[in-house]
Amino acid sequence: MISDAFRRFKRRRRQARALAEIAARPDRPGRPHGLSGPLIVSLTSHAARFATLAPTLRALTRQTVQPDRLILWLDEGDQHRLPPEVAAMPGLEIRICPDWRSYKKIIPTLMAHPDAFVATADDDLFYPADWLERLVAVVAGGAGIACLRAHRVVMAGTAPAGYEDWDHNIAVPEAGPLVFPTGVSGVIYAPGVFHADVTRDDLFMRLAPGADDIWLYWMHRLAGSRPAKTGGRARILEWQGSQAVSLRSVNRPAAGQGGNDRAIAALMGNYGWP
């Protein structure tokens, strides 16, 4: 009980420091990104997360590198439920798309802006001021996909082992076909890195309805990607109260029983190992 209380205390203190750091950032555009196409930061949210959405958006609008657009994708009707400070946030585009669950953070942007570099973010996290700069630096150096947090796929013969048996949150920079980007800390995708099926909702909502990271990995690996993970082991700070509704408990309840393993099996059956 004491250890749990101490962890909660440390979490509250860490969150307070993060909020103070965001507030202290310069409220002006960051440096130009210098990429060969538009740069879009894309995310989604839903009403259960709206209470903690504002600090994430402030962190994303106060980056050292300036995106061309910041798009928040919502279900129809949810735009009317946004807190006023979010609805009126400068530099934020609020757009409506079909109810594609977590896929809303990237699929509609890929469809509307196929020539853009797309950096995805989650709606419930703290993002450092240089978050986008670090991702941009890697794709500017020639990588088609870059991330700050990744797993390493472990193979069992000619097929991947169960998701829980992969090497999670790898601690060193690495690039290659077995680097599995995790969307929680953000991923940037260059134009043209995906298989043509990536935006087919008839497939991703059937084969991997709650496992967008798995679907996206299959789609860019089918196109020959070699994802690059930069930096050390990622540390995540989720805003207190944001995890009342989360896909994590659905996708990772136990080895071989979660949504990730079901999605892997479905994609293996449909596409084979990429």
Secondary structure, 3 states (H helix, E strand, C coil): CHHHHHHHHHHHHHHHHHHHHHHHCCCCCCEECCCCCCEEEEEECCHHHHHHHHHHHHHHHCCCEECCEEEEEECCCHHHHCCHHHHCCCCEEEEECCCCHHHHHCHHHHHHCCCCEEEECCCCECCCCCHHHHHHHHHHCCCCEEECCEEECCEECCEECCHHHCECCCCCCEECCCEEECHHHCEEECCCCCCHHHHCHHHHHHHCCCCHHHHHHHHHHHCCCCCEECCCCCCCCECCCCCCCCCHHHHCCCCCCCHHHHHHHHHHHHHCCC
